[in-house]
């Protein structure tokens, strides 16, 4: 109890090669505990190194009732004052994957707990010569026919925040670039509300992705 009373974390999810800190917000906007979450990440990183892999914990799962909760959470983070931005959830964890508490979330968990799941998802989506390989000028995954494409199939809120910041900066300083997002049907309303129709959407059926990745 003394290890977790300073944080909102409710557990950890281990998978081959990695570990997620797990948060459960249900149908409310979670009030993040600032430096307490950095302590939780440090504590879980120790557990992960002793039991699973040499890597630190850099990712979290945020469980919630539906994407409306994800939208409220991400908009609330935008209101954080500059002096407190360093303790925002997207600064504590490099990746924060929103998991809806329904069948879609169960399917998403099957993907996120595979070894090398991110590479497998991106390989299923894009030709290798189109990939950004994390070397781009902003957060995006591939350039296809001149369009800078971001995949939200991992439901990562922290990356989505960085993508929107990049889109806004590019539109203000170097207008003319085209941007797109790949998402699931249950994410469409959330993405449109958060990005305000600034990008084109391509909808992927989760069942097709799971079949392509040969997940049972």
Protein Blocks (a to p, Z undefined) as FASTA:
>chain_A
ZZmmmpcbfbdcddehiacddddekjaccddehjmmmmmmmmmmmmmmmmmpmcdcfbdc
dddfblklmmmmmmmmmmpcfklmmmpmklmpmbdcddddbfklmmmmmmmmgghklmmm
mmmmpcfklpgnlpafbdcfbdeehiacddfklopaklmmmmmmmmmmmmmmmghiacdd
dddfklmmmmmmmnoopaccddddfklmmmmnopZZ
